[in-house]
Amino acid sequence: MAHHFKIKKNKAGEFVAYFMYNSEPIFWTEGYKSKASAKNAIASVQKNGPEAETVDES
């Protein structure tokens, strides 16, 4: 499993969605009060991410 999403609870008890690659977090969401909200965030990234443009600000 090279890359996957993971939902974990943070110290504040909120649900955070992580995008993992080779067991390392690449990015993560804000904390959500419900697991359903974290799952919705994952679904949004899966739906909208492939069409997102890359902006180079270098």
N, C-alpha and C positions, 0 to 999 in steps of 0.2 A: 504494500500500500504506500506508494510514493507520495501521494498528496491526498488530503481529505479534510473535511470539516470536523471540528470537535466542539462540543458545548461543555463548559466547565463553570462552576460557581467561583466567584471571586471572594475576597475577604469580607466584602460588604453583603454577601449573600445573593448577589445578582448573577444572572446567567450571561455568560460572555461566549460568543461564537468565535472560534479561531480557525484560520485556514492554515493547515500544517503541510509542510513539505519535508520529507525525510526526517520526521519527528521533531522538526523545528517550526515554531510559529512564524509565519510570513506576515500575516496581519490579523487583527482582531477587531471586534466591534466594541461599542460602548456596552455598559452593563444594562441588562434588562430585568425587570421585576418578574417576568414569567418566561418559562422555557419556550412557550409558543412564540413569543416575540423574538427570541433568539433564532428559532427555526425560520420565522418569516424573514429575518435578516439574511440568513443563508440562502433562502429561496430567491430573494431579491438579487443577491450577487450572482447566483447561478443564471438567473433570467437576463439581467442587464449587463453583466460583466463581459460576455463575449462581444458585445457591440460597442463597448466603451473605447473611445479614442485614446491614444497615448499623447500626452502633452509634454514636450521636451523643453524645460525651462533652464537648460544649462547655458 
